[in-house]
Amino acid sequence: MPSSATDAWRTQDAERDPRRRALASALLAPNAHNRQSWLVDLDQPNVISLHVDTERLLPETDPPSRQITISQGTFLEVLVMALAHEGLAADVALFPEGEYGEHPDGRPVARIDLKAAAPREDPLFASVPLRRTNRSPFDDQRAVATASLETIAAASARDGVTVKSTNDPKMRDPLREHVRRAWDIEVETPAKALESIRLTRIGASDIDAHRDGISITGFFPWFTKQLGFADEATVLDPSSTAHGIMRDLGRDGARTAMAFVWFETNENRRADQVAVGRAYVRAHLQATALGLAWHPMSQGLQEYREMDAARRDIHAALGVPWTGERPERFVQMLARVGYASPVDAAPRRPLASIVRRG
Ligand SMILES: Cc1cc2nc3c(=O)[nH]c(=O)nc-3n(C[C@H](O)[C@H](O)[C@H](O)COP(=O)(O)O)c2cc1C
C-alpha cells in the first residue's frame, strides 16, 4: 500500500480550520466500494452542506443508490462526532430540499448548522482512525461472545433502525450459505462482476493514481497480474484461475463468519437509509474498539434481477417475511464479525477532492 494513498488516516489534525478538520475525519467513514461519493459546500459560514457526488455511483450493483445513500449516513455520523470533538454542536437537517427519488440529484442530503459548544467526546470517536473493513478469512476457532454483540447493538441503536445479531450456529450457518450463494451469483453475473473488477486497484501505482475502490497489495499484485487479474475477459471466464480466486475470496469470507450483525428499517425512504449509515458506522467503530474484525457482505441485499430470489431468501433466513413486492422490514446491511489479523487502511482521496465550494 503506497503510504501517500493512506495519508488521510494520519493527517486529519493537520487542517487548520475546525470544519475542515472534522471533514478530514468524516472522509475516513466506511462507504460502498470506497467510491467516496461525497461533495461538501463550505461557502456559507457555520454551515456544511453535504451532497452525493453523482459521478461516483454504482449503477450495476447498487441501482437504486441505496448503499450510496447509506454511505452519506456513515459520513454524517463521523462528521457530527468530529465536530463535537472540535466544540461545534451540529444541527442536522436531512434533505432540506426534499428527498431525491430514484436517483441522487443535486439536492443536499444534509444541511448542518454549526454552533460553538463545549467540546464533547463521543466514546467511539477514538476508533475512527483505527477502523478497517477486513475481507480476510476470520479465525474459525474463535467465537464472538454474545456480550460483544449486545455492546455493538447498544452503541449503534438509533430511532428507526433496529440492529440485530446472531452467533448461534442454528441461524448463523444457514446465513453463511445464503451469503456464499449471493456472492457466487454476483461473481457469475458479468455486468455486476465487471463493476467491481473495474474498481479493483492492483499494485501501488494503480492504487495511488485512484485512491478509491478496493486495493490489492503486497505480493498479490504481481501474482494476480500473472494470473490475468488485470484482464477483464480472463477474470470473467469461470474456468480461469483468476475467476476461481475471486469466487473463493467470498466463499472463505462466508465460511468464516463467526457471527452476523444486521440492520433493519420499517420503511426504505432515503432518510431511513441515511439513518442506517449512521447506525452502521457506530456498530463498526464499536466492533473496532472491542478488537473484532468486521466485513459487510452486501451482495445478497442488492436490488437487481439476478439477485431477487437470493435477496428474498436472505430476508427469510433473518426472520423477515416477504409479502408481494416488499419485505415486511428492509434489511439494509449485513456484516460478518469475528477475529482476524489486522489489514491495511484503505486509500482515501485528499479532502480537497470532496470540497466543491469554500
Ligand atoms: C453501504 C456499504 C456497503 C458495503 N458493502 C461491502 C461489501 O459488500 N463487501 C465488502 O467487502 N465491503 C463492503 N463495504 C465496505 C467498503 O468497501 C469499505 O468501507 C471501503 O472499501 C473503505 O474501506 P474501509 O472501510 O476499510 O475504510 C460496504 C460499506 C458500505 C458503507
The ligand as an SDF file (V2000), in Angstrom:
LIG
                    3D

 31 33  0  0  0  0  0  0  0  0999 V2000
  -23.2120    0.5850    2.2490 C   0  0  0  0  0  0  0  0  0  0  0  0
  -21.9320   -0.1960    2.3010 C   0  0  0  0  0  0  0  0  0  0  0  0
  -21.8550   -1.4340    1.6750 C   0  0  0  0  0  0  0  0  0  0  0  0
  -20.6700   -2.1680    1.7070 C   0  0  0  0  0  0  0  0  0  0  0  0
  -20.6300   -3.4250    1.1360 N   0  0  0  0  0  0  0  0  0  0  0  0
  -19.4730   -4.1320    1.1470 C   0  0  0  0  0  0  0  0  0  0  0  0
  -19.4010   -5.4370    0.5850 C   0  0  0  0  0  0  0  0  0  0  0  0
  -20.3780   -5.9900    0.1070 O   0  0  0  0  0  0  0  0  0  0  0  0
  -18.2080   -6.0710    0.6030 N   0  0  0  0  0  0  0  0  0  0  0  0
  -17.0890   -5.5070    1.1360 C   0  0  0  0  0  0  0  0  0  0  0  0
  -16.0340   -6.1230    1.1000 O   0  0  0  0  0  0  0  0  0  0  0  0
  -17.1290   -4.2770    1.6940 N   0  0  0  0  0  0  0  0  0  0  0  0
  -18.2960   -3.5920    1.7070 C   0  0  0  0  0  0  0  0  0  0  0  0
  -18.3480   -2.3580    2.2940 N   0  0  0  0  0  0  0  0  0  0  0  0
  -17.1290   -1.7920    2.8990 C   0  0  0  0  0  0  0  0  0  0  0  0
  -16.4510   -0.8180    1.9360 C   0  0  0  0  0  0  0  0  0  0  0  0
  -15.9730   -1.4970    0.8020 O   0  0  0  0  0  0  0  0  0  0  0  0
  -15.3270   -0.1070    2.6950 C   0  0  0  0  0  0  0  0  0  0  0  0
  -15.8890    0.6990    3.6860 O   0  0  0  0  0  0  0  0  0  0  0  0
  -14.4630    0.7500    1.7690 C   0  0  0  0  0  0  0  0  0  0  0  0
  -13.7890   -0.0630    0.8480 O   0  0  0  0  0  0  0  0  0  0  0  0
  -13.4340    1.5590    2.5580 C   0  0  0  0  0  0  0  0  0  0  0  0
  -12.6450    0.7190    3.3510 O   0  0  0  0  0  0  0  0  0  0  0  0
  -12.5800    0.9170    4.9380 P   0  0  0  0  0  0  0  0  0  0  0  0
  -13.9120    0.5660    5.4910 O   0  0  0  0  0  0  0  0  0  0  0  0
  -11.5220   -0.0690    5.3900 O   0  0  0  0  0  0  0  0  0  0  0  0
  -12.2170    2.3270    5.2070 O   0  0  0  0  0  0  0  0  0  0  0  0
  -19.5310   -1.6260    2.3350 C   0  0  0  0  0  0  0  0  0  0  0  0
  -19.6200   -0.3910    3.0010 C   0  0  0  0  0  0  0  0  0  0  0  0
  -20.8150    0.3130    3.0000 C   0  0  0  0  0  0  0  0  0  0  0  0
  -20.9150    1.6160    3.7490 C   0  0  0  0  0  0  0  0  0  0  0  0
  1  2  1  0
  2  3  1  0
  2 30  2  0
  3  4  2  0
  4  5  1  0
  4 28  1  0
  5  6  2  0
  6  7  1  0
  6 13  1  0
  7  8  2  0
  7  9  1  0
  9 10  1  0
 10 11  2  0
 10 12  1  0
 12 13  2  0
 13 14  1  0
 14 15  1  0
 14 28  1  0
 15 16  1  0
 16 17  1  0
 16 18  1  0
 18 19  1  0
 18 20  1  0
 20 21  1  0
 20 22  1  0
 22 23  1  0
 23 24  1  0
 24 25  2  0
 24 26  1  0
 24 27  1  0
 28 29  2  0
 29 30  1  0
 30 31  1  0
M  END
$$$$
